[in-house]
Amino acid sequence: MTQVNAYQAIDDAVALAVQAAPLWAKSSVEVRTQLLRGLAQALEDQQADLVAIADDESHLGAGRLNGEVARTAFQLRGFAEQLEKGAAHAKVVDDAVPGAPPAGRPQLTRVQRPLGPVAMFSASNFPFAFSVLGGDTASALAAGCPVVVKAHSGHPKLSVAVYELARRVVAAQGQPAGLITLVEGASRGAGGYLVQHPDIAAVAFTGSYQGGTALWKLANERPRPIPFFGELGSINPLVALPAVLQADSQNLANTLAGSITLGCGQFCTSPGVIVLLEGQASERFIEQLSAALEPLLTHAMLTPSMREGFEHASAVVAAHAKAIFQGTEGAGPAPRLFRTDAASFIANVHLREEMFGPAALIVTASDLRQVEQVLTAIGGTLTATIWGADDDTPDNRSLVRVAEQVAGRVLFKGVPTGVAVCAAQQHGGPWPASTAPQTTSVGYAALERFLRPVALQDAPTWAQM
């Protein structure tokens, strides 16, 4: 597709979304929930065929992909349930009070209104859950916004297949075709054209820091800037304190090794920095982690460019840290560990490079204050995990406070890979993890991104609906 044709395809898709926007913004809860549940059912009905296409393109395996379909259908239905609880139609009403201000006031009703057409950039690493019918699409539709999907080049056939499924559901329910449209094979230039299209009201993006930053800048350079909800990656520090390592280091090492290599390390929540206090327990844990990684083989990475990016980032870290473990090369890259000290990590920005793949950097610190300095140096991250901070002590309170300042989700047990879809979830963090840290791209609060509050003063009843 030529660039001119790509731009025309974007114009056509956005025009359809613009036509659908007023109707969908005023649609009832019943109409929206019917669509969301219909999409979930259609995904499940065609699951076997879709998983086969996805596995051929991504090589993620049927087990992983079937689980991802289940998650995608679950969150579509989950947003439907949230709509029935009033999530997109909440009101705040202040009755009129006679008299002069400040005690006196007119009648005010605060309502939520859909933003309008949303450009959604699919992610490479979740062909279902962060793609055509993933969480961004589900939350935007729930909020009352049509969606223009930018297909990802890593799974083009699957994107078309899922879109065709969605198109049939939309048509069968008598809804306008512009509720969900698809832009295929768009270049970076065309992606920028989509972001700057005057009829696009918001952007949802999950992907690389470089790509997301470029699009975020374009969204803000528009004559009328629009919200850009970007999830740009993260190195997700994990702090393991000596007491917890002394109690259960082998099991923790096994768990962490599985998390580092899960999905060939291509999770935005993969633990990329392991922070330990100097001492015998930490040295034993490093040995156990290396041993736990030794037998693990990874599958092929999603795209050649992602493999190139991983090797480049690993080389950057290797040039500034000590390589202490490299596993066996399989269909995918060999798992690897690097090591440095806290002072070097704090001083050297190259050590904070995100290695999007099966690798982690171990950072040893002299005391808890230096651990806190390591977390602060990271700046912004989706998650921070602290093993061993169970007791209510001043040191633990201080460490957790710093973790909360840099991360959107703080874990006290388990590993960060795996993000539950629920009302309490927060998947976003301070820059550079995301462009809008007060919002989430996972969980039911995600639909709030696509709603804008409006205060109606002395409005007639019909206008408050």
Secondary structure, DSSP 8 states (H G I E B T S, - for coil): --HHHHHHHHHHHHHHHHHHHHHHHT--HHHHHHHHHHHHHHHHHTHHHHHHHHHHHH---HHHHHHHHHHHHHHHHHHHHHHHTTTTS--EEE--B-SSTTT-B--EEEEEEE---EEEE--SS-TTTTSTTSHHHHHHHHHT--EEEE--TTSHHHHHHHHHHHHHHHHHTT--GGGEEEE-S--HHHHHHHHT-TT--EEEEES-HHHHHHHHHHHHHSSS---EEEE-----EEEE-HHHHHHHHHHHHHHHHHHHHGGGG--TT---EEEEESSHHHHHHHHHHHHHHTT------SSHHHHHHHHHHHHHHHTTSEEEEE----SS---EEEEEEHHHHHH-GGGG----SSEEEEEEESSHHHHHHHHHHH--EEEEEEET--S--HHHHHHHHHHHHHEEEEESSS-SS----STT-----TTTTBS-TTS-SSSGGGGGGGEEEEEEES--GGGG-
